Amino acid sequence: MSQLETAMAILMQSFDKYACAEGNKCTLTKSELKTLMETELPSFMKNAKDQGEVDKLMKALDHNGDGEVDFNEFVVLVAAMTCVCHDRCPKK
Amino acid sequence: MSQLETAMAILMQSFDKYACAEGNKCTLTKSELKTLMETELPSFMKNAKDQGEVDKLMKALDHNGDGEVDFNEFVVLVAAMTCVCHDRCPKK
């Protein structure tokens, strides 16, 4: 597998790992999203220790308004955060 | 680094590696995009051996119409391809 294929595989595995914890195995509930963010992106969650921040994030991500985050919605989050990180990294 | 942070780092490194080959180091030219796709995503490029396919992809990705693909445009491509792959993978 190439590096980029590895990154794509990790995205899929990470989502599936947390999505299968409860309820619909193809979506993240609010509690699954919180666990994923706290475990996988602790630096992003430093200032979001209370449920209010997770509620806001869930609302922003949940484009189709079903109260759960599906894989497409999750990838939009990761893409947006990666763009922010890339902008902040010094270019070689 | 968590798994998800690793995936985000790979996305940034992959883009930067190919973007710095020629011209603007912050964007992919048509030729850099072709090299990236052929090296990193050979299975997606199997049917795109001719320049016409790369032209079409470049046109679809280049939202701001400057003839180059910037990091945000690249991430949209990877996100879209990952969603397609995830849809096709059997769920556990």
N, CA and C atoms of all chains as a GROMACS GRO file, in nm:
protein
  552
    1MET      N    1   0.085  -0.121   0.000
    1MET     CA    2   0.000   0.000   0.000
    1MET      C    3   0.088   0.125   0.000
    2SER      N    4   0.049   0.224  -0.078
    2SER     CA    5   0.124   0.350  -0.077
    2SER      C    6   0.092   0.426   0.052
    3GLN      N    7   0.168   0.532   0.077
    3GLN     CA    8   0.145   0.614   0.197
    3GLN      C    9   0.003   0.670   0.200
    4LEU      N   10  -0.040   0.722   0.084
    4LEU     CA   11  -0.172   0.785   0.078
    4LEU      C   12  -0.284   0.682   0.099
    5GLU      N   13  -0.264   0.563   0.041
    5GLU     CA   14  -0.363   0.455   0.062
    5GLU      C   15  -0.369   0.416   0.209
    6THR      N   16  -0.251   0.416   0.275
    6THR     CA   17  -0.247   0.386   0.419
    6THR      C   18  -0.328   0.489   0.497
    7ALA      N   19  -0.311   0.618   0.463
    7ALA     CA   20  -0.385   0.724   0.533
    7ALA      C   21  -0.535   0.705   0.514
    8MET      N   22  -0.577   0.671   0.392
    8MET     CA   23  -0.719   0.650   0.364
    8MET      C   24  -0.772   0.531   0.444
    9ALA      N   25  -0.691   0.425   0.453
    9ALA     CA   26  -0.732   0.306   0.529
    9ALA      C   27  -0.748   0.340   0.678
   10ILE      N   28  -0.655   0.421   0.731
   10ILE     CA   29  -0.663   0.460   0.873
   10ILE      C   30  -0.792   0.538   0.899
   11LEU      N   31  -0.828   0.630   0.807
   11LEU     CA   32  -0.951   0.708   0.823
   11LEU      C   33  -1.071   0.615   0.837
   12MET      N   34  -1.076   0.515   0.749
   12MET     CA   35  -1.190   0.422   0.750
   12MET      C   36  -1.191   0.337   0.877
   13GLN      N   37  -1.072   0.286   0.914
   13GLN     CA   38  -1.062   0.202   1.034
   13GLN      C   39  -1.098   0.280   1.161
   14SER      N   40  -1.050   0.405   1.169
   14SER     CA   41  -1.075   0.486   1.289
   14SER      C   42  -1.225   0.508   1.305
   15PHE      N   43  -1.291   0.546   1.196
   15PHE     CA   44  -1.436   0.570   1.203
   15PHE      C   45  -1.509   0.443   1.246
   16ASP      N   46  -1.479   0.332   1.178
   16ASP     CA   47  -1.550   0.206   1.204
   16ASP      C   48  -1.531   0.159   1.349
   17LYS      N   49  -1.407   0.179   1.399
   17LYS     CA   50  -1.374   0.137   1.536
   17LYS      C   51  -1.468   0.202   1.639
   18TYR      N   52  -1.492   0.333   1.623
   18TYR     CA   53  -1.575   0.403   1.720
   18TYR      C   54  -1.725   0.391   1.688
   19ALA      N   55  -1.758   0.382   1.558
   19ALA     CA   56  -1.899   0.377   1.518
   19ALA      C   57  -1.968   0.249   1.563
   20CYS      N   58  -1.890   0.140   1.579
   20CYS     CA   59  -1.954   0.012   1.611
   20CYS      C   60  -1.977  -0.006   1.761
   21ALA      N   61  -1.943   0.095   1.842
   21ALA     CA   62  -1.956   0.079   1.987
   21ALA      C   63  -2.102   0.067   2.032
   22GLU      N   64  -2.190   0.147   1.973
   22GLU     CA   65  -2.332   0.140   2.014
   22GLU      C   66  -2.423   0.185   1.898
   23GLY      N   67  -2.548   0.148   1.905
   23GLY     CA   68  -2.646   0.191   1.805
   23GLY      C   69  -2.608   0.149   1.663
   24ASN      N   70  -2.642   0.237   1.566
   24ASN     CA   71  -2.611   0.212   1.425
   24ASN      C   72  -2.460   0.200   1.406
   25LYS      N   73  -2.414   0.087   1.348
   25LYS     CA   74  -2.271   0.063   1.332
   25LYS      C   75  -2.210   0.146   1.220
   26CYS      N   76  -2.294   0.213   1.141
   26CYS     CA   77  -2.243   0.294   1.030
   26CYS      C   78  -2.237   0.442   1.063
   27THR      N   79  -2.273   0.481   1.185
   27THR     CA   80  -2.271   0.623   1.223
   27THR      C   81  -2.216   0.639   1.365
   28LEU      N   82  -2.170   0.762   1.393
   28LEU     CA   83  -2.123   0.796   1.527
   28LEU      C   84  -2.236   0.865   1.603
   29THR      N   85  -2.269   0.814   1.720
   29THR     CA   86  -2.360   0.887   1.809
   29THR      C   87  -2.279   0.999   1.874
   30LYS      N   88  -2.347   1.085   1.950
   30LYS     CA   89  -2.279   1.195   2.017
   30LYS      C   90  -2.171   1.141   2.112
   31SER      N   91  -2.204   1.035   2.181
   31SER     CA   92  -2.109   0.980   2.278
   31SER      C   93  -1.991   0.913   2.207
   32GLU      N   94  -2.016   0.846   2.095
   32GLU     CA   95  -1.907   0.785   2.018
   32GLU      C   96  -1.816   0.894   1.960
   33LEU      N   97  -1.875   1.003   1.912
   33LEU     CA   98  -1.796   1.115   1.858
   33LEU      C   99  -1.705   1.172   1.966
   34LYS      N  100  -1.760   1.185   2.088
   34LYS     CA  101  -1.682   1.239   2.199
   34LYS      C  102  -1.562   1.149   2.230
   35THR      N  103  -1.587   1.016   2.236
   35THR     CA  104  -1.477   0.922   2.262
   35THR      C  105  -1.372   0.929   2.152
   36LEU      N  106  -1.417   0.933   2.026
   36LEU     CA  107  -1.323   0.941   1.914
   36LEU      C  108  -1.237   1.067   1.925
   37MET      N  109  -1.300   1.181   1.947
   37MET     CA  110  -1.227   1.308   1.953
   37MET      C  111  -1.129   1.310   2.069
   38GLU      N  112  -1.172   1.261   2.186
   38GLU     CA  113  -1.085   1.263   2.304
   38GLU      C  114  -0.966   1.168   2.289
   39THR      N  115  -0.989   1.055   2.219
   39THR     CA  116  -0.882   0.956   2.206
   39THR      C  117  -0.790   0.988   2.089
   40GLU      N  118  -0.851   1.025   1.975
   40GLU     CA  119  -0.772   1.040   1.852
   40GLU      C  120  -0.720   1.182   1.832
   41LEU      N  121  -0.792   1.281   1.882
   41LEU     CA  122  -0.752   1.420   1.861
   41LEU      C  123  -0.753   1.498   1.992
   42PRO      N  124  -0.676   1.449   2.090
   42PRO     CA  125  -0.679   1.512   2.222
   42PRO      C  126  -0.641   1.660   2.219
   43SER      N  127  -0.550   1.697   2.128
   43SER     CA  128  -0.507   1.837   2.125
   43SER      C  129  -0.620   1.928   2.077
   44PHE      N  130  -0.706   1.877   1.989
   44PHE     CA  131  -0.820   1.957   1.943
   44PHE      C  132  -0.927   1.968   2.052
   45MET      N  133  -0.928   1.869   2.142
   45MET     CA  134  -1.035   1.862   2.241
   45MET      C  135  -0.996   1.922   2.376
   46LYS      N  136  -0.874   1.972   2.386
   46LYS     CA  137  -0.825   2.027   2.513
   46LYS      C  138  -0.924   2.125   2.575
   47ASN      N  139  -0.979   2.211   2.487
   47ASN     CA  140  -1.069   2.316   2.537
   47ASN      C  141  -1.216   2.277   2.525
   48ALA      N  142  -1.240   2.149   2.505
   48ALA     CA  143  -1.379   2.107   2.485
   48ALA      C  144  -1.413   1.994   2.580
   49LYS      N  145  -1.382   2.013   2.705
   49LYS     CA  146  -1.401   1.905   2.800
   49LYS      C  147  -1.549   1.887   2.839
   50ASP      N  148  -1.629   1.989   2.816
   50ASP     CA  149  -1.769   1.976   2.856
   50ASP      C  150  -1.857   1.935   2.738
   51GLN      N  151  -1.969   1.880   2.770
   51GLN     CA  152  -2.061   1.826   2.671
   51GLN      C  153  -2.110   1.935   2.574
   52GLY      N  154  -2.114   2.059   2.618
   52GLY     CA  155  -2.160   2.170   2.534
   52GLY      C  156  -2.079   2.182   2.406
   53GLU      N  157  -1.949   2.162   2.417
   53GLU     CA  158  -1.861   2.173   2.300
   53GLU      C  159  -1.887   2.058   2.202
   54VAL      N  160  -1.909   1.940   2.256
   54VAL     CA  161  -1.937   1.825   2.170
   54VAL      C  162  -2.072   1.844   2.100
   55ASP      N  163  -2.170   1.900   2.172
   55ASP     CA  164  -2.300   1.929   2.112
   55ASP      C  165  -2.285   2.022   1.993
   56LYS      N  166  -2.203   2.127   2.010
   56LYS     CA  167  -2.182   2.225   1.902
   56LYS      C  168  -2.117   2.160   1.781
   57LEU      N  169  -2.013   2.076   1.808
   57LEU     CA  170  -1.941   2.007   1.700
   57LEU      C  171  -2.036   1.914   1.626
   58MET      N  172  -2.113   1.838   1.703
   58MET     CA  173  -2.209   1.744   1.643
   58MET      C  174  -2.308   1.818   1.552
   59LYS      N  175  -2.356   1.932   1.599
   59LYS     CA  176  -2.454   2.011   1.523
   59LYS      C  177  -2.391   2.061   1.392
   60ALA      N  178  -2.264   2.103   1.402
   60ALA     CA  179  -2.194   2.156   1.284
   60ALA      C  180  -2.169   2.046   1.182
   61LEU      N  181  -2.142   1.924   1.230
   61LEU     CA  182  -2.106   1.813   1.140
   61LEU      C  183  -2.227   1.746   1.078
   62ASP      N  184  -2.336   1.744   1.154
   62ASP     CA  185  -2.452   1.663   1.117
   62ASP      C  186  -2.536   1.734   1.012
   63HIS      N  187  -2.485   1.729   0.886
   63HIS     CA  188  -2.549   1.805   0.778
   63HIS      C  189  -2.690   1.760   0.747
   64ASN      N  190  -2.715   1.630   0.758
   64ASN     CA  191  -2.849   1.583   0.723
   64ASN      C  192  -2.944   1.582   0.845
   65GLY      N  193  -2.893   1.631   0.959
   65GLY     CA  194  -2.980   1.655   1.074
   65GLY      C  195  -3.041   1.532   1.140
   66ASP      N  196  -2.976   1.415   1.126
   66ASP     CA  197  -3.034   1.295   1.186
   66ASP      C  198  -2.980   1.266   1.327
   67GLY      N  199  -2.899   1.360   1.382
   67GLY     CA  200  -2.848   1.342   1.518
   67GLY      C  201  -2.730   1.248   1.527
   68GLU      N  202  -2.681   1.196   1.413
   68GLU     CA  203  -2.563   1.109   1.412
   68GLU      C  204  -2.468   1.158   1.302
   69VAL      N  205  -2.341   1.123   1.315
   69VAL     CA  206  -2.240   1.163   1.216
   69VAL      C  207  -2.206   1.042   1.129
   70ASP      N  208  -2.234   1.049   0.999
   70ASP     CA  209  -2.198   0.937   0.912
   70ASP      C  210  -2.055   0.955   0.858
   71PHE      N  211  -2.007   0.857   0.781
   71PHE     CA  212  -1.867   0.860   0.739
   71PHE      C  213  -1.835   0.984   0.654
   72ASN      N  214  -1.926   1.021   0.565
   72ASN     CA  215  -1.901   1.138   0.480
   72ASN      C  216  -1.887   1.264   0.565
   73GLU      N  217  -1.974   1.276   0.667
   73GLU     CA  218  -1.968   1.393   0.756
   73GLU      C  219  -1.837   1.393   0.837
   74PHE      N  220  -1.793   1.273   0.878
   74PHE     CA  221  -1.668   1.258   0.954
   74PHE      C  222  -1.548   1.298   0.868
   75VAL      N  223  -1.548   1.257   0.741
   75VAL     CA  224  -1.436   1.288   0.652
   75VAL      C  225  -1.426   1.439   0.628
   76VAL      N  226  -1.541   1.507   0.622
   76VAL     CA  227  -1.541   1.653   0.606
   76VAL      C  228  -1.470   1.718   0.726
   77LEU      N  229  -1.498   1.665   0.847
   77LEU     CA  230  -1.432   1.716   0.969
   77LEU      C  231  -1.281   1.698   0.961
   78VAL      N  232  -1.238   1.576   0.927
   78VAL     CA  233  -1.094   1.547   0.922
   78VAL      C  234  -1.028   1.632   0.813
   79ALA      N  235  -1.094   1.645   0.698
   79ALA     CA  236  -1.039   1.727   0.588
   79ALA      C  237  -1.022   1.871   0.634
   80ALA      N  238  -1.123   1.926   0.700
   80ALA     CA  239  -1.117   2.065   0.745
   80ALA      C  240  -1.004   2.084   0.846
   81MET      N  241  -0.992   1.989   0.941
   81MET     CA  242  -0.888   2.002   1.042
   81MET      C  243  -0.750   1.987   0.981
   82THR      N  244  -0.737   1.898   0.882
   82THR     CA  245  -0.607   1.880   0.817
   82THR      C  246  -0.566   2.007   0.742
   83CYS      N  247  -0.663   2.074   0.679
   83CYS     CA  248  -0.634   2.200   0.609
   83CYS      C  249  -0.586   2.306   0.708
   84VAL      N  250  -0.649   2.313   0.824
   84VAL     CA  251  -0.608   2.410   0.927
   84VAL      C  252  -0.464   2.380   0.971
   85CYS      N  253  -0.436   2.251   0.997
   85CYS     CA  254  -0.300   2.212   1.039
   85CYS      C  255  -0.199   2.245   0.931
   86HIS      N  256  -0.232   2.216   0.806
   86HIS     CA  257  -0.138   2.238   0.695
   86HIS      C  258  -0.106   2.386   0.680
   87ASP      N  259  -0.206   2.471   0.698
   87ASP     CA  260  -0.185   2.616   0.690
   87ASP      C  261  -0.088   2.663   0.797
   88ARG      N  262  -0.093   2.595   0.914
   88ARG     CA  263  -0.011   2.639   1.027
   88ARG      C  264   0.130   2.584   1.024
   89CYS      N  265   0.151   2.474   0.946
   89CYS     CA  266   0.284   2.414   0.943
   89CYS      C  267   0.376   2.498   0.856
   90PRO      N  268   0.499   2.520   0.899
   90PRO     CA  269   0.594   2.593   0.814
   90PRO      C  270   0.626   2.511   0.690
   91LYS      N  271   0.629   2.577   0.573
   91LYS     CA  272   0.662   2.506   0.449
   91LYS      C  273   0.813   2.485   0.441
   92LYS      N  274   0.847   2.369   0.382
   92LYS     CA  275   0.991   2.341   0.364
   92LYS      C  276   1.049   2.435   0.259
   93MET      N  277   0.164   1.001   1.870
   93MET     CA  278   0.057   1.046   1.779
   93MET      C  279  -0.050   0.938   1.769
   94SER      N  280  -0.175   0.978   1.771
   94SER     CA  281  -0.284   0.880   1.754
   94SER      C  282  -0.289   0.835   1.607
   95GLN      N  283  -0.367   0.732   1.582
   95GLN     CA  284  -0.382   0.682   1.444
   95GLN      C  285  -0.434   0.791   1.350
   96LEU      N  286  -0.535   0.865   1.398
   96LEU     CA  287  -0.597   0.967   1.313
   96LEU      C  288  -0.500   1.082   1.286
   97GLU      N  289  -0.423   1.119   1.387
   97GLU     CA  290  -0.321   1.223   1.368
   97GLU      C  291  -0.216   1.176   1.268
   98THR      N  292  -0.181   1.047   1.273
   98THR     CA  293  -0.085   0.991   1.177
   98THR      C  294  -0.140   1.005   1.034
   99ALA      N  295  -0.268   0.971   1.016
   99ALA     CA  296  -0.330   0.981   0.883
   99ALA      C  297  -0.326   1.126   0.833
  100MET      N  298  -0.356   1.220   0.921
  100MET     CA  299  -0.355   1.362   0.883
  100MET      C  300  -0.213   1.407   0.844
  101ALA      N  301  -0.114   1.358   0.919
  101ALA     CA  302   0.026   1.392   0.889
  101ALA      C  303   0.067   1.336   0.753
  102ILE      N  304   0.023   1.213   0.723
  102ILE     CA  305   0.058   1.151   0.594
  102ILE      C  306  -0.001   1.233   0.479
  103LEU      N  307  -0.127   1.280   0.496
  103LEU     CA  308  -0.191   1.361   0.391
  103LEU      C  309  -0.106   1.485   0.362
  104MET      N  310  -0.060   1.551   0.468
  104MET     CA  311   0.019   1.673   0.450
  104MET      C  312   0.154   1.643   0.386
  105GLN      N  313   0.220   1.536   0.437
  105GLN     CA  314   0.352   1.501   0.383
  105GLN      C  315   0.344   1.459   0.236
  106SER      N  316   0.238   1.382   0.202
  106SER     CA  317   0.224   1.335   0.063
  106SER      C  318   0.210   1.453  -0.032
  107PHE      N  319   0.122   1.547   0.006
  107PHE     CA  320   0.101   1.664  -0.080
  107PHE      C  321   0.231   1.742  -0.095
  108ASP      N  322   0.296   1.772   0.017
  108ASP     CA  323   0.417   1.855   0.013
  108ASP      C  324   0.528   1.790  -0.069
  109LYS      N  325   0.539   1.657  -0.057
  109LYS     CA  326   0.643   1.583  -0.129
  109LYS      C  327   0.634   1.606  -0.280
  110TYR      N  328   0.510   1.600  -0.334
  110TYR     CA  329   0.494   1.615  -0.479
  110TYR      C  330   0.485   1.761  -0.521
  111ALA      N  331   0.429   1.846  -0.432
  111ALA     CA  332   0.409   1.988  -0.468
  111ALA      C  333   0.542   2.062  -0.483
  112CYS      N  334   0.647   2.015  -0.413
  112CYS     CA  335   0.773   2.090  -0.417
  112CYS      C  336   0.861   2.052  -0.536
  113ALA      N  337   0.813   1.963  -0.624
  113ALA     CA  338   0.896   1.919  -0.736
  113ALA      C  339   0.925   2.032  -0.836
  114GLU      N  340   0.825   2.113  -0.865
  114GLU     CA  341   0.847   2.222  -0.963
  114GLU      C  342   0.750   2.336  -0.936
  115GLY      N  343   0.782   2.454  -0.985
  115GLY     CA  344   0.694   2.571  -0.974
  115GLY      C  345   0.663   2.607  -0.830
  116ASN      N  346   0.537   2.654  -0.806
  116ASN     CA  347   0.492   2.692  -0.672
  116ASN      C  348   0.497   2.570  -0.578
  117LYS      N  349   0.570   2.584  -0.466
  117LYS     CA  350   0.588   2.470  -0.375
  117LYS      C  351   0.462   2.441  -0.293
  118CYS      N  352   0.363   2.531  -0.299
  118CYS     CA  353   0.239   2.512  -0.222
  118CYS      C  354   0.125   2.455  -0.306
  119THR      N  355   0.150   2.428  -0.436
  119THR     CA  356   0.044   2.374  -0.522
  119THR      C  357   0.099   2.263  -0.612
  120LEU      N  358   0.008   2.180  -0.660
  120LEU     CA  359   0.043   2.075  -0.756
  120LEU      C  360   0.016   2.124  -0.897
  121THR      N  361   0.117   2.119  -0.983
  121THR     CA  362   0.093   2.142  -1.126
  121THR      C  363   0.028   2.016  -1.183
  122LYS      N  364  -0.011   2.024  -1.311
  122LYS     CA  365  -0.074   1.909  -1.375
  122LYS      C  366   0.021   1.789  -1.373
  123SER      N  367   0.148   1.815  -1.399
  123SER     CA  368   0.245   1.706  -1.406
  123SER      C  369   0.273   1.649  -1.266
  124GLU      N  370   0.277   1.734  -1.163
  124GLU     CA  371   0.295   1.686  -1.026
  124GLU      C  372   0.174   1.602  -0.982
  125LEU      N  373   0.054   1.646  -1.020
  125LEU     CA  374  -0.068   1.571  -0.985
  125LEU      C  375  -0.064   1.432  -1.048
  126LYS      N  376  -0.017   1.428  -1.175
  126LYS     CA  377  -0.009   1.300  -1.245
  126LYS      C  378   0.087   1.206  -1.172
  127THR      N  379   0.204   1.256  -1.135
  127THR     CA  380   0.303   1.174  -1.064
  127THR      C  381   0.246   1.126  -0.931
  128LEU      N  382   0.182   1.216  -0.857
  128LEU     CA  383   0.123   1.178  -0.728
  128LEU      C  384   0.020   1.067  -0.747
  129MET      N  385  -0.071   1.084  -0.842
  129MET     CA  386  -0.177   0.986  -0.863
  129MET      C  387  -0.119   0.850  -0.906
  130GLU      N  388  -0.023   0.855  -0.998
  130GLU     CA  389   0.035   0.729  -1.048
  130GLU      C  390   0.113   0.655  -0.939
  131THR      N  391   0.178   0.730  -0.849
  131THR     CA  392   0.261   0.668  -0.746
  131THR      C  393   0.178   0.628  -0.625
  132GLU      N  394   0.090   0.718  -0.582
  132GLU     CA  395   0.019   0.696  -0.455
  132GLU      C  396  -0.114   0.624  -0.473
  133LEU      N  397  -0.177   0.642  -0.586
  133LEU     CA  398  -0.308   0.581  -0.608
  133LEU      C  399  -0.313   0.507  -0.741
  134PRO      N  400  -0.221   0.411  -0.761
  134PRO     CA  401  -0.212   0.343  -0.890
  134PRO      C  402  -0.343   0.274  -0.930
  135SER      N  403  -0.417   0.223  -0.831
  135SER     CA  404  -0.540   0.151  -0.865
  135SER      C  405  -0.646   0.246  -0.921
  136PHE      N  406  -0.646   0.371  -0.873
  136PHE     CA  407  -0.741   0.469  -0.926
  136PHE      C  408  -0.701   0.514  -1.066
  137MET      N  409  -0.570   0.504  -1.096
  137MET     CA  410  -0.519   0.559  -1.221
  137MET      C  411  -0.505   0.454  -1.331
  138LYS      N  412  -0.542   0.330  -1.301
  138LYS     CA  413  -0.529   0.221  -1.399
  138LYS      C  414  -0.586   0.258  -1.534
  139ASN      N  415  -0.703   0.323  -1.530
  139ASN     CA  416  -0.772   0.355  -1.655
  139ASN      C  417  -0.747   0.498  -1.701
  140ALA      N  418  -0.645   0.560  -1.643
  140ALA     CA  419  -0.620   0.700  -1.677
  140ALA      C  420  -0.476   0.718  -1.721
  141LYS      N  421  -0.433   0.635  -1.812
  141LYS     CA  422  -0.293   0.639  -1.852
  141LYS      C  423  -0.264   0.756  -1.947
  142ASP      N  424  -0.367   0.811  -2.006
  142ASP     CA  425  -0.340   0.920  -2.100
  142ASP      C  426  -0.362   1.057  -2.035
  143GLN      N  427  -0.301   1.156  -2.090
  143GLN     CA  428  -0.303   1.291  -2.035
  143GLN      C  429  -0.446   1.346  -2.029
  144GLY      N  430  -0.534   1.300  -2.117
  144GLY     CA  431  -0.672   1.348  -2.119
  144GLY      C  432  -0.743   1.326  -1.987
  145GLU      N  433  -0.718   1.212  -1.925
  145GLU     CA  434  -0.782   1.181  -1.796
  145GLU      C  435  -0.729   1.273  -1.686
  146VAL      N  436  -0.600   1.300  -1.689
  146VAL     CA  437  -0.540   1.389  -1.588
  146VAL      C  438  -0.595   1.531  -1.607
  147ASP      N  439  -0.610   1.571  -1.731
  147ASP     CA  440  -0.669   1.703  -1.761
  147ASP      C  441  -0.809   1.714  -1.699
  148LYS      N  442  -0.889   1.610  -1.717
  148LYS     CA  443  -1.027   1.611  -1.664
  148LYS      C  444  -1.026   1.619  -1.512
  149LEU      N  445  -0.938   1.539  -1.449
  149LEU     CA  446  -0.928   1.538  -1.303
  149LEU      C  447  -0.885   1.676  -1.252
  150MET      N  448  -0.784   1.731  -1.317
  150MET     CA  449  -0.732   1.863  -1.277
  150MET      C  450  -0.843   1.968  -1.285
  151LYS      N  451  -0.921   1.962  -1.392
  151LYS     CA  452  -1.029   2.059  -1.413
  151LYS      C  453  -1.135   2.045  -1.302
  152ALA      N  454  -1.165   1.919  -1.267
  152ALA     CA  455  -1.266   1.894  -1.164
  152ALA      C  456  -1.218   1.941  -1.027
  153LEU      N  457  -1.088   1.929  -1.001
  153LEU     CA  458  -1.034   1.962  -0.868
  153LEU      C  459  -1.007   2.110  -0.851
  154ASP      N  460  -0.971   2.174  -0.961
  154ASP     CA  461  -0.921   2.311  -0.955
  154ASP      C  462  -1.037   2.411  -0.943
  155HIS      N  463  -1.092   2.420  -0.821
  155HIS     CA  464  -1.213   2.501  -0.800
  155HIS      C  465  -1.191   2.649  -0.825
  156ASN      N  466  -1.072   2.699  -0.792
  156ASN     CA  467  -1.051   2.843  -0.812
  156ASN      C  468  -0.994   2.875  -0.950
  157GLY      N  469  -0.981   2.771  -1.034
  157GLY     CA  470  -0.948   2.794  -1.175
  157GLY      C  471  -0.810   2.851  -1.204
  158ASP      N  472  -0.712   2.829  -1.113
  158ASP     CA  473  -0.579   2.885  -1.139
  158ASP      C  474  -0.486   2.787  -1.209
  159GLY      N  475  -0.538   2.671  -1.249
  159GLY     CA  476  -0.456   2.574  -1.323
  159GLY      C  477  -0.366   2.490  -1.233
  160GLU      N  478  -0.376   2.510  -1.101
  160GLU     CA  479  -0.297   2.429  -1.008
  160GLU      C  480  -0.391   2.378  -0.897
  161VAL      N  481  -0.350   2.270  -0.831
  161VAL     CA  482  -0.431   2.213  -0.724
  161VAL      C  483  -0.366   2.249  -0.590
  162ASP      N  484  -0.436   2.325  -0.506
  162ASP     CA  485  -0.379   2.359  -0.375
  162ASP      C  486  -0.417   2.251  -0.272
  163PHE      N  487  -0.367   2.266  -0.148
  163PHE     CA  488  -0.386   2.159  -0.049
  163PHE      C  489  -0.534   2.134  -0.019
  164ASN      N  490  -0.612   2.242  -0.010
  164ASN     CA  491  -0.755   2.225   0.020
  164ASN      C  492  -0.824   2.146  -0.092
  165GLU      N  493  -0.788   2.177  -0.217
  165GLU     CA  494  -0.848   2.106  -0.331
  165GLU      C  495  -0.805   1.958  -0.330
  166PHE      N  496  -0.679   1.934  -0.292
  166PHE     CA  497  -0.626   1.797  -0.283
  166PHE      C  498  -0.700   1.716  -0.176
  167VAL      N  499  -0.725   1.780  -0.061
  167VAL     CA  500  -0.792   1.711   0.049
  167VAL      C  501  -0.936   1.674   0.010
  168VAL      N  502  -1.000   1.759  -0.068
  168VAL     CA  503  -1.135   1.728  -0.116
  168VAL      C  504  -1.133   1.601  -0.202
  169LEU      N  505  -1.029   1.588  -0.286
  169LEU     CA  506  -1.014   1.468  -0.369
  169LEU      C  507  -0.997   1.343  -0.282
  170VAL      N  508  -0.906   1.351  -0.185
  170VAL     CA  509  -0.879   1.234  -0.100
  170VAL      C  510  -1.005   1.199  -0.019
  171ALA      N  511  -1.074   1.302   0.033
  171ALA     CA  512  -1.196   1.279   0.110
  171ALA      C  513  -1.300   1.208   0.024
  172ALA      N  514  -1.318   1.256  -0.098
  172ALA     CA  515  -1.419   1.196  -0.188
  172ALA      C  516  -1.384   1.051  -0.220
  173MET      N  517  -1.255   1.026  -0.248
  173MET     CA  518  -1.214   0.889  -0.282
  173MET      C  519  -1.227   0.797  -0.161
  174THR      N  520  -1.198   0.848  -0.041
  174THR     CA  521  -1.210   0.766   0.080
  174THR      C  522  -1.357   0.729   0.105
  175CYS      N  523  -1.448   0.826   0.079
  175CYS     CA  524  -1.592   0.796   0.094
  175CYS      C  525  -1.635   0.687  -0.002
  176VAL      N  526  -1.586   0.691  -0.125
  176VAL     CA  527  -1.621   0.588  -0.224
  176VAL      C  528  -1.570   0.452  -0.177
  177CYS      N  529  -1.443   0.449  -0.130
  177CYS     CA  530  -1.385   0.323  -0.080
  177CYS      C  531  -1.465   0.270   0.038
  178HIS      N  532  -1.501   0.358   0.131
  178HIS     CA  533  -1.570   0.315   0.253
  178HIS      C  534  -1.707   0.256   0.219
  179ASP      N  535  -1.775   0.317   0.121
  179ASP     CA  536  -1.904   0.264   0.078
  179ASP      C  537  -1.892   0.123   0.024
  180ARG      N  538  -1.775   0.096  -0.041
  180ARG     CA  539  -1.757  -0.033  -0.107
  180ARG      C  540  -1.709  -0.142  -0.013
  181CYS      N  541  -1.649  -0.101   0.102
  181CYS     CA  542  -1.594  -0.200   0.194
  181CYS      C  543  -1.707  -0.267   0.272
  182PRO      N  544  -1.702  -0.398   0.287
  182PRO     CA  545  -1.805  -0.464   0.368
  182PRO      C  546  -1.791  -0.422   0.514
  183LYS      N  547  -1.904  -0.395   0.580
  183LYS     CA  548  -1.902  -0.357   0.722
  183LYS      C  549  -1.884  -0.480   0.808
  184LYS      N  550  -1.809  -0.457   0.919
  184LYS     CA  551  -1.788  -0.570   1.012
  184LYS      C  552  -1.917  -0.603   1.085
   0.00000   0.00000   0.00000
